[in-house]
Amino acid sequence: MNICRGRNRSIRIALTASAAALSLGVLSACGGSDSGGSGDGKLAVTASFYPLEFLAEQIGGDHVDVTTLTGPGVEPHDLDITPRQTGAMSEADVLLYLRDLQPGVDKAVDQAGVQNTVDAAELTTLETHSSSSGDGHDHDHGEGDGHDHGEEEGDGHDHGDSGLDPHVWLDPVKYAEIADGVGAALQKADPDNAADYRKNTEALTGKLKGLDKEYREGLKNTDSKTFITTHAAFGYLAERYGLDQESIAGVDPESEPSPARMKELQKIAAEEHVSTVFFETLASDRTAKVLAEDTGLRTGVLDPLEGITEKSKGDDYLEVMESNLAALKKALGAK
């Protein structure tokens, strides 16, 4: 009996030790409280949509696991967050989003309660861009004094109560400011790899400075300063490089521009020597084609870079922005 009791006690001790080791292994595999939701010990970063995903990947490198809430081909403005996504967000070490761009994401971010939550809108200065072209245009363009004109009812998106234009990533200078802020957030969340994050941030902002220079030089001398697009997303780009953006009424594939707006755009196209009506990869080209047929203009793609798909003219932000520059230079008659 004593031998049996001793043997049973030894078995219980062995099982207890094995269970403890297994529990420790599971906690290590899950990353513990220090590494959030990443299963491989990397920093778990959740980005709300592509431009922030790109920054996290470029700056984080091999030290991060990046997930995005907005899948390829999904229009970010219309994203509905699932309860499962909301739950997963709370496991992130760093959460990147842009308030007032995606109302569903804003609500989920408030519920997630992630300590290292970064609102890209706070990393740069957002601006309001006119949503009505009005009756008179001032087309005397100096550097950085372009105008953004949309329909009187707005550009078809709910940009929150602030009235600020959220499409700030299409300005390489402001996007670089956001990159600096994302880099700082990663350094704070993962100080052991801070040196690499700083190095990667400097490399990326250097590329963005180069992109800004290409845009300035490429759009300095053009036959026209006005471009027409279905989506009023290019106000920051237009302002940075002294251009006029004119947007067609509505971006919903089922909506149609009003007859008054169509007539106005026809007049603007003739007066401003517009050659091309631009549409985007994630929205219907129907309204652009209607206007192009009525005015004899060409159609082309100007990508607001809200997501990358197989239709994108490039594999990442930098390549698509290069493609956008080429499209603008051709449409505006760059010399």
N, C-alpha and C positions, 0 to 999 in steps of 0.2 A: 504493500500500500504506500509506504513512504517513497519507494522507488518510482511508483506511478505518479504520485503527487509531484515529485521532483521533475519527472519527465514532462508532465503537463505544464508545470510552471515554466520550464525551459522553452516549451513550444510557444506559450503565451508571450514570453519576452521576445522571442524571435519574431513572432507575428507583429507585435507592437512596434518593434524596430523597423520591420519591413514597411509597415503602414506609414510610419513617420517619414521614412526615406522616400516613399512614393509620394506623399503629400508635398514634401519639399521639392521633389522633382517636378510635380505638376505646377507648383507656384513658380518655380524657375522658368518652366516652359511658357507660362502665361505672362512672364515679364514682371510679376509682382506689382507693387504700388508705384515703383519708380519708373517703370517703362510702359505703363498704361496698357492699351489694347494690343500692342505688338507682340506676336508670339515668338519672335526671334531676338528679343532684347533690343531692337531698334526703337527709335523714337516714333511713336504712332501719331501721324499727322492727318487730320481730316480737313479737306478743302471743300468749299461749297460749290465751286465750279472751276472750269479749266484754267483761266488766267492765274488763279491762286494755286492750283495744283502744279502748274508749270514752275512757279516760283519755289514752291516747297521742294520739288524734285531737283531743280537746278542748284539750289542752295544747300539742301540737306544731303544730296549725294547718297553714298552708301550707308549713311547713319540713320536714315529715316525710311519708314514704310508709309507711303502716301495713299490715301483713298479719297475719292471724290463723291460728293452727293449727287452730282449731275452727270449722268452717263453720256457717252458719245451719241450725238444726234438728238439729244433732248434740248428743247428751247429753255434756257435757264429761267427766264421770267415766269414760265408757266409750271415750274417744278412743284410737285406735291410731295411732301416728305412723309414717308411711311412711319408707323410706330416703331418698326424694327430699326429704321435708320436713326430715329431719335434716340433710341436706346443705345445704339452703337456709338453715337456721337459722344455720349457721356464717358466712354472708355478712352477717348483720345487724350494724348498728352498735350497736343496743340491743336486748336481749332481755328481755322482761317475762314473768314467770310467777309462779305461786303454788304453792310446794312442798306436797306431800301432797294436792293436789286431783286431779291427773292423773298417776298413776304413770308412764305412758308418756312424758309430757312431761319429768318429772324426769330420767329416764334419758337422753333425747335432749339435754337442756340440759347435762348433765354431759359429754356427748360433743362438743357444739358448740364449747366453748371460747371463747365470745364474751367480750371484755374487759369490756364494759359490760352485764353480766348482773344483773338486778334481781329479787330474790325479794320479792314483795309481803308475804309473811309476816314479813319483817324490818323492814317499814316501820311496823308497828303492833303491838299486843299481841294475840296469839291466845289463846283461852280453851277450856277443856273445858266441854261442856254435857252434862248427864246424858242417858244413853240408855235409862234405865229409870224409869218413872213411880213404881214402888214402891207401897206400900199406903196411904201417907198423903200428903196434899197440904197444903202451907202456902199458903193463898190470901190471906194478908194482904199486899197489894202496896203497897210504897212505890215511889218513882221509881227505876227501874233495878234492881229486885230480882226480875224475872220468872224463870220456870223454863222449861226446855226438856226435855220428856219425850218420849222415843221408845220403841220397843219394847225389850225386854230384850236382843235380839240386835243392837241397833244400828239405824242408819237405812238399811242396805242398801248403803253405800259403804265402800270401803277408804280411810280417811283417813290412811294411813301409820302409822308406828310411834309418832308423837308423841301420838296420841289427841286432838289439838287439832281443834276445829271450824274448817274452812277458809272457811266461808261469810260471811266478814267484810264483804264489800262490801254486804251488806244492812243494815248499820248506817251511816247517812250520816256519822256522826262519825268512825268508823274509816276509812271510805272516803275521807274528806277527808285523813286522815293519810297514806294510801297515795298520794293525788294529790300531796301535797307531796313525797313521796319520788320519784315518777315525774318531777315537774318538775325536781327537783335532778339526776336522772340525765340528763335531756335537756340541761340546762345544761352538765353536765360533758362530755358527748359532742359538743356543738356550741356552744362558748362564743361564737361570733360572733353567735348568735341568742338568747343567754341572757336578754336583757331581755324579748323577746317571750314566752319560756317562763315567766318569772316573772309577767308580766302575765296570761297565760292561766291559770296556776295559781291566782292570786288570784281571778280571775273565777269559776273553777269551784268552788273551795272556798267562795266566797261563796254560790253557788247551793246547795251542799250544806248549809251552815249554815241557809239559808232552809228547805230541805226538812226538816231536823231540827226546826226550830221548828214547822212545819206538823204533823209527826207528834206532837210533844209536846202541842200544843194540841188536835189532833183526837182524840187517844186519852186525854185527861186524865180525862174523865168518861164512862164507859160502863156499860151494864147488866151486862156480863160482861167478864172479863179473859182468858178461855180461848178459844183457837181450835184447830181440828183440821185437820191437813194431811197429805197423803200423804207428803211429803218433809220430813224433819227438817232443813230448811235455814234456819229462821228463829230460831235460838237467840239470835243477837246482836240482832236486831230486838226479840224478845220481852224480852230483858234490858234493853235501852235504854229501852223504853217501858212497863215494868211489866206485861207480859203473860205468860200461860202458853201454851206451845206443846205440843200433844199430837199425836204423829205415828202414823199407821197403820203396821202391820207391813209393811215392805218397800216399795220403790219400783219394783221390777222389774215390768213389765206382766204377766208370767206368774205372779207370786207372789200369794199370798192372805194376808190377815191371819189369825192364829191365832184359833180360837174364843174363847180366854181373853182375848186382846187386844180382840176385837170386843165382848165382854160388858163389859169394863172401860171401853171408850170410850162405850158406851151409858150406863153409870152416870155417867160424868163429864159427858156431854152433858146429862143430866137435872139433875144437881146444880149445874152451873155455867152453866145457861141458855144452852147453845151452840145457835146457830141454823143454822150453816153448816159443811159439810165442804168444805175447799179442795183442789183438785188443781192441777196446773201444766201449762204449755203443752208441755213437752218430754217428758212422761211420760203414761202411760195414766191415764184417769179412772175405770177400772173399780172399784178398791177404794174410791174415794170414793163412787161411786154405790151400791155394796153397803151401805156403812155408812149412807148417807143414806136408802136404802129401808127399812132395818131400824129406823131411829130417827125417820123422818118429818122429817128435816132437809133443808135446801136444799143445793145444791152451788154452788160458785163457784170462780173462778180467783184464786190467789195466786201470782204469778210470781217464782221465785227468781232471775230475771235472769241465767241462765247462757248465754243467747243470745237474739237478736231474730229473729223470723220474721213471716210475714204474719198469724199468729194472735196475736201480741203486742198487748197493749192499750196501744200507744204506739210511737213510732218510736225512742226511745232510753232510756237509763237513767232520766233524770229523769221522763219521761212515764210510764214503766211503774211507777216508784215512786209517782207520784201516783195511778195507778190502783189500786195495792195499798193505799194509804191509804184510798181511797174504799171499797174492798171490805171492809177491816177495820172501818171506821167503821159501815158498814151491818150487818155480821155481829155486831158487838159492842154495837150499840145506842148509838152515841155521841150525846151530847146537845149 
